[in-house]
Amino acid sequence: MPSSSSRDWPSLLSSCRDARQRSSALTFEEIRDEFAVHYAAIVNVLQDYTKSLRIDEENAEQREDGVVEEDGDARTKTKELILSVRNALRFGISCMSLASPAGDASSCSSSVRSRIQEEAVIGYNLHKALAQILSCRGMDSKSRVLASRLLSNLVAANKVTSEAVARDIALSPTDSYKTRQLLNTMALADTIAPSSHQSLDNYIELNWVDMISAAARSGNDGRDALAAIVATLFNIMHATQERLGENGSVKIKAGGLPKLIASDETLMCAFMRHILPADTIKPCGTSSATDSGRERTGTTISTVDDATEWISLLLTTISTFGHFPAMYEAVGVSGVS
């Protein structure tokens, strides 16, 4: 088996697209043996990129101090790695649509899709590699969007994978991890960065807040990634709710993940902080020439994007479960009854 760096991702992606055009649906065994077997390589290339980003963070600090100089060869290798990451992620997303030929939405194809998702999550821990890379700053913007969309695909309409992802990715960082991050930022902890023998699992504490913050701080493209990350959490929340039959209808039992989200101060504050794009928030009394022109012509200025809509949908859904007071208390508003 070739290494992740030498794998021909464009050819694999082309084969995946060709398979999707077959007249008959592929069985799960065919998909597993021909395509899903490459999930391990996707994990490897994502981990390589995560380590590269961590090293870049350290080198950036050292360059500021004049300790090291920027290496042209290293930049070239990084570009090659980014291209591999993009193609690997495109391949992973394409694999999710192999369950049925175009236009087929049968229950059989849904079952095959669920098994593909479970192979990726339970069999290869692909969700962990995605969460690790999505927590990094400085990530290539296209790769961030692709990674967030693949993560969303892994949990869509699947209770098994949703429960696994919810179990493995915390809502917010622990106090000890926050302290470690702070010390690292202040350059007071020389032993925090992972060594070549240290697992990324022991260095990066997987949580939704870090993924949300990293996406929100990565520019306009980061808003698309943020939307997909919040959509993933929404899909997990929906898939893991206990459904109770009542007079032939389906009623979702409140509690569980919605209650935990509503009570998590760090996560709720992250939602409030990033619900609107940063460029829509201006100092009081200021306006741009574009804004003035729109006011004269009577056109409205849109302050809503996909991330805004997904965050709003998530918070609205949680409030329908009766957790509105907990949400208010989490963001620092008391006296709600």
DRENVOVO-999210 format. One line per field, with one value per residue (C-alpha): residue number from 1; x, y, z. Coordinates in Angstrom, 3 decimals. Layout:
REM DRENVOVO-999210
resi <- (NUM, ...)
u <- (X, ...)
v <- (Y, ...)
w <- (Z, ...)
//
This chain:
REM DRENVOVO-999210
resi <- (1, 2, 3, 4, 5, 6, 7, 8, 9, 10, 11, 12, 13, 14, 15, 16, 17, 18, 19, 20, 21, 22, 23, 24, 25, 26, 27, 28, 29, 30, 31, 32, 33, 34, 35, 36, 37, 38, 39, 40, 41, 42, 43, 44, 45, 46, 47, 48, 49, 50, 51, 52, 53, 54, 55, 56, 57, 58, 59, 60, 61, 62, 63, 64, 65, 66, 67, 68, 69, 70, 71, 72, 73, 74, 75, 76, 77, 78, 79, 80, 81, 82, 83, 84, 85, 86, 87, 88, 89, 90, 91, 92, 93, 94, 95, 96, 97, 98, 99, 100, 101, 102, 103, 104, 105, 106, 107, 108, 109, 110, 111, 112, 113, 114, 115, 116, 117, 118, 119, 120, 121, 122, 123, 124, 125, 126, 127, 128, 129, 130, 131, 132, 133, 134, 135, 136, 137, 138, 139, 140, 141, 142, 143, 144, 145, 146, 147, 148, 149, 150, 151, 152, 153, 154, 155, 156, 157, 158, 159, 160, 161, 162, 163, 164, 165, 166, 167, 168, 169, 170, 171, 172, 173, 174, 175, 176, 177, 178, 179, 180, 181, 182, 183, 184, 185, 186, 187, 188, 189, 190, 191, 192, 193, 194, 195, 196, 197, 198, 199, 200, 201, 202, 203, 204, 205, 206, 207, 208, 209, 210, 211, 212, 213, 214, 215, 216, 217, 218, 219, 220, 221, 222, 223, 224, 225, 226, 227, 228, 229, 230, 231, 232, 233, 234, 235, 236, 237, 238, 239, 240, 241, 242, 243, 244, 245, 246, 247, 248, 249, 250, 251, 252, 253, 254, 255, 256, 257, 258, 259, 260, 261, 262, 263, 264, 265, 266, 267, 268, 269, 270, 271, 272, 273, 274, 275, 276, 277, 278, 279, 280, 281, 282, 283, 284, 285, 286, 287, 288, 289, 290, 291, 292, 293, 294, 295, 296, 297, 298, 299, 300, 301, 302, 303, 304, 305, 306, 307, 308, 309, 310, 311, 312, 313, 314, 315, 316, 317, 318, 319, 320, 321, 322, 323, 324, 325, 326, 327, 328, 329, 330, 331, 332, 333, 334, 335, 336, 337)
u <- (0.000, 1.504, 2.004, -0.454, 1.969, 2.410, -1.206, -2.796, -5.829, -7.016, -7.196, -9.040, -11.479, -12.032, -12.688, -15.150, -17.046, -17.127, -18.518, -21.273, -22.465, -22.959, -26.460, -26.600, -25.924, -22.668, -22.842, -21.275, -18.584, -17.619, -17.440, -15.466, -12.888, -12.416, -12.877, -13.382, -10.057, -8.445, -9.952, -6.755, -4.756, -7.096, -6.464, -2.705, -2.567, -4.760, -2.466, 0.580, -1.019, -1.990, 1.602, 2.814, 0.515, 1.719, 5.333, 4.520, 3.095, 6.316, 8.521, 6.458, 7.176, 10.875, 11.070, 9.637, 12.442, 15.010, 15.850, 15.033, 14.633, 11.820, 12.683, 11.696, 11.814, 9.509, 6.981, 7.014, 6.440, 3.598, 1.881, 2.161, 0.736, -2.187, -3.029, -2.982, -5.250, -7.756, -7.925, -8.131, -11.051, -12.826, -12.413, -13.838, -16.884, -17.404, -17.335, -20.397, -22.482, -21.511, -24.430, -26.729, -26.691, -28.032, -31.696, -32.005, -33.145, -34.269, -34.054, -31.441, -29.154, -29.688, -28.546, -25.413, -24.672, -25.020, -22.515, -20.084, -20.387, -19.862, -16.830, -15.259, -16.129, -16.021, -13.468, -10.975, -11.740, -11.873, -13.925, -11.058, -8.566, -11.056, -11.681, -7.934, -7.255, -10.356, -9.076, -5.897, -5.409, -3.591, -5.316, -5.824, -9.302, -10.484, -9.273, -11.133, -14.417, -13.964, -13.031, -16.051, -18.375, -16.936, -17.452, -21.075, -21.494, -20.252, -23.159, -26.050, -29.122, -27.020, -27.541, -24.568, -21.979, -23.633, -23.330, -19.690, -18.786, -20.676, -18.775, -15.334, -15.627, -16.350, -18.579, -15.910, -12.312, -11.578, -10.031, -6.677, -6.609, -7.485, -4.572, -2.246, -3.333, -2.833, 0.657, 1.528, 0.334, 2.447, 5.451, 5.718, 5.409, 8.255, 7.098, 3.553, 4.218, 4.016, 7.288, 7.786, 6.964, 3.898, 0.426, -1.740, -4.565, -2.590, -1.802, -5.063, -8.211, -11.051, -13.935, -16.500, -15.518, -12.006, -13.360, -15.894, -13.325, -10.706, -13.251, -14.629, -11.128, -10.109, -11.776, -14.819, -14.300, -14.288, -17.982, -18.778, -16.749, -18.446, -21.868, -20.929, -19.505, -22.668, -24.772, -22.826, -23.621, -27.282, -27.457, -25.862, -28.340, -31.259, -30.037, -29.302, -32.613, -34.877, -38.077, -41.276, -44.314, -47.491, -50.849, -49.148, -46.991, -43.333, -42.321, -38.704, -37.821, -36.161, -32.886, -29.590, -27.374, -29.663, -29.596, -25.811, -25.358, -27.715, -25.818, -22.308, -21.189, -18.138, -20.033, -23.029, -20.774, -19.006, -22.359, -23.257, -19.845, -19.856, -23.544, -22.930, -20.031, -17.368, -17.474, -21.128, -20.253, -18.930, -18.158, -21.122, -21.575, -19.407, -20.508, -18.779, -19.357, -21.072, -23.455, -24.296, -24.983, -27.319, -29.170, -29.691, -31.023, -33.205, -31.547, -31.041, -27.682, -27.633, -26.018, -27.056, -25.145, -25.337, -23.473, -25.962, -28.882, -27.442, -26.586, -30.065, -31.679, -29.645, -30.472, -34.148, -34.416, -32.791, -35.201, -38.175, -36.971, -37.494, -33.870, -34.304, -33.605, -30.432, -29.253, -29.764, -27.975, -25.070, -24.462, -24.547, -28.202, -29.878, -33.426, -35.055, -37.979)
v <- (0.000, 3.385, 6.109, 8.987, 11.388, 9.204, 8.071, 9.029, 10.835, 12.284, 8.766, 7.443, 10.335, 9.648, 5.963, 6.956, 9.212, 6.483, 4.010, 6.461, 6.409, 2.637, 1.486, -0.908, -0.023, -1.155, -3.461, -2.363, -5.038, -3.665, -0.114, -1.197, -3.223, -0.786, 2.639, 2.667, 0.880, 4.240, 5.913, 5.036, 7.039, 10.022, 9.873, 9.728, 12.718, 14.754, 13.932, 14.869, 18.241, 18.771, 18.189, 20.507, 23.290, 22.857, 23.067, 26.173, 27.810, 27.143, 28.320, 31.485, 32.395, 31.607, 33.682, 36.626, 36.181, 35.833, 32.245, 30.576, 31.740, 30.772, 27.727, 27.778, 23.983, 23.658, 25.980, 23.800, 20.637, 22.321, 23.249, 19.644, 18.441, 20.868, 19.589, 16.010, 17.020, 18.695, 15.703, 13.227, 15.152, 15.341, 11.581, 11.078, 13.199, 11.375, 8.012, 9.060, 9.128, 5.642, 3.935, 4.264, 5.264, 8.671, 9.140, 6.102, 6.882, 3.430, 2.159, -0.356, 2.402, 4.279, 1.203, 0.943, 4.634, 4.146, 1.296, 3.460, 6.168, 3.640, 2.187, 5.658, 6.580, 3.284, 1.531, 4.325, 7.186, 9.573, 12.010, 12.433, 13.313, 15.821, 17.403, 17.700, 19.506, 21.719, 22.920, 24.292, 27.900, 28.652, 25.806, 26.175, 27.686, 25.231, 22.294, 23.635, 23.841, 20.345, 18.863, 20.405, 19.109, 15.611, 15.658, 16.654, 13.790, 11.272, 11.881, 12.738, 10.668, 8.098, 7.558, 5.206, 7.596, 10.594, 8.991, 8.065, 11.603, 13.122, 10.825, 11.544, 15.323, 17.409, 20.460, 22.778, 22.534, 21.561, 24.070, 22.267, 22.397, 26.110, 26.699, 24.725, 26.731, 29.995, 29.026, 27.988, 31.338, 33.140, 30.939, 29.803, 26.070, 24.762, 21.175, 21.710, 21.222, 17.588, 15.779, 13.367, 10.521, 12.155, 11.320, 14.179, 12.618, 13.515, 17.022, 18.227, 17.993, 17.582, 19.992, 21.954, 25.366, 25.157, 24.088, 26.922, 29.527, 28.394, 28.546, 31.932, 33.448, 32.198, 34.867, 34.801, 31.186, 30.291, 31.172, 28.314, 25.952, 27.319, 26.636, 23.004, 22.524, 23.844, 21.761, 18.708, 19.434, 20.019, 16.694, 14.900, 16.488, 15.473, 11.904, 11.144, 12.324, 9.648, 9.424, 8.367, 7.176, 8.918, 8.183, 7.296, 10.423, 10.895, 13.070, 13.930, 13.639, 16.753, 16.453, 14.826, 16.763, 19.824, 20.318, 19.970, 22.485, 24.981, 24.756, 25.021, 28.619, 28.483, 26.955, 29.258, 32.313, 31.047, 30.860, 34.394, 35.742, 34.275, 34.297, 37.304, 37.846, 40.091, 42.576, 43.417, 44.800, 48.373, 50.978, 53.164, 56.092, 54.718, 53.637, 52.761, 54.346, 51.128, 51.297, 54.933, 54.104, 51.297, 53.602, 56.117, 53.461, 51.841, 48.410, 46.357, 45.209, 41.477, 40.504, 36.867, 33.928, 30.133, 30.136, 32.620, 30.469, 27.224, 28.783, 30.325, 26.992, 25.167, 27.657, 27.815, 24.026, 23.853, 26.485, 24.402, 21.645, 23.985, 25.004, 28.720, 29.750, 27.659, 29.323, 32.780, 31.853, 30.383, 33.669, 35.676, 36.737, 35.889, 36.100, 34.201, 32.030)
w <- (0.000, -1.006, 1.561, 1.896, 0.225, -2.865, -3.267, -6.575, -5.186, -8.539, -10.025, -6.991, -7.202, -10.905, -10.179, -7.487, -9.890, -12.534, -10.022, -9.132, -12.751, -12.890, -13.677, -10.711, -7.114, -5.524, -2.538, 0.728, 0.352, -3.075, -1.742, 1.304, -0.612, -3.491, -1.914, 1.879, 2.320, 1.516, 4.609, 6.471, 3.920, 4.365, 8.121, 7.514, 5.189, 7.568, 10.478, 8.386, 7.645, 11.288, 12.399, 9.636, 10.846, 14.436, 13.295, 11.261, 14.384, 16.279, 13.400, 13.000, 16.616, 16.169, 12.973, 14.873, 17.381, 14.591, 15.541, 12.203, 8.608, 6.247, 4.125, 0.439, 0.144, 3.121, 1.442, -1.680, 0.340, 2.200, -1.072, -2.253, 1.045, 0.789, -2.697, -1.367, 1.522, -0.807, -3.141, -0.269, 1.233, -2.137, -2.436, 1.058, 0.270, -3.022, -1.222, 0.777, -2.428, -3.617, -1.893, -4.891, -8.552, -9.492, -8.605, -6.323, -2.786, -1.653, 1.907, 0.746, -0.494, 2.776, 4.674, 2.536, 3.099, 6.852, 6.752, 4.757, 7.405, 10.192, 8.431, 8.351, 11.954, 13.854, 11.683, 10.939, 13.387, 10.435, 12.515, 14.976, 12.246, 10.821, 14.233, 14.839, 11.580, 11.909, 15.302, 13.731, 12.708, 9.477, 7.638, 3.896, 3.432, 0.758, 2.825, 5.860, 3.948, 2.487, 5.884, 7.596, 4.862, 5.111, 8.889, 8.315, 5.831, 8.392, 10.774, 8.450, 9.421, 11.294, 15.009, 15.391, 13.939, 15.600, 19.020, 18.359, 17.260, 20.202, 22.561, 21.084, 20.574, 23.669, 23.456, 24.894, 26.146, 29.726, 32.129, 32.041, 28.241, 28.276, 30.638, 28.396, 25.345, 27.236, 28.365, 24.827, 23.474, 26.071, 25.175, 28.796, 28.132, 26.010, 26.387, 25.140, 21.433, 20.318, 19.779, 16.915, 19.321, 20.888, 19.622, 18.386, 20.432, 23.577, 22.353, 20.835, 22.929, 20.459, 21.042, 19.056, 20.415, 18.971, 15.569, 15.573, 16.639, 14.106, 11.279, 12.317, 12.390, 8.941, 6.805, 4.539, 3.461, 7.129, 7.341, 4.931, 7.102, 10.229, 8.679, 7.973, 11.494, 13.152, 10.724, 11.882, 15.523, 14.631, 12.766, 15.718, 18.105, 15.903, 15.282, 18.932, 20.382, 21.774, 19.774, 21.523, 19.605, 20.734, 19.062, 15.813, 15.811, 16.645, 19.567, 20.303, 23.970, 25.333, 27.218, 26.349, 23.986, 23.609, 27.386, 27.492, 24.666, 26.301, 29.592, 28.134, 28.694, 26.424, 23.509, 23.848, 23.943, 20.810, 19.026, 20.112, 19.143, 15.640, 14.683, 12.406, 9.983, 11.505, 8.612, 9.328, 12.766, 12.601, 15.246, 16.120, 13.738, 10.916, 7.465, 4.223, 0.825, -0.273, 2.692, 1.926, -1.697, -0.726, 1.647, -1.162, -3.556, -0.924, -1.125, 2.010, 3.353, 4.056, 7.348, 7.152, 5.686, 5.951, 9.257, 10.703, 9.594, 10.982, 14.344, 14.513, 13.629, 16.267, 19.019, 18.033, 18.099, 21.525, 22.855, 21.664, 23.987, 26.940, 27.471, 26.765, 30.395, 30.450, 27.235, 28.712, 31.894, 29.911, 28.093, 31.310, 31.540, 34.846, 36.103, 33.232, 34.292)
//
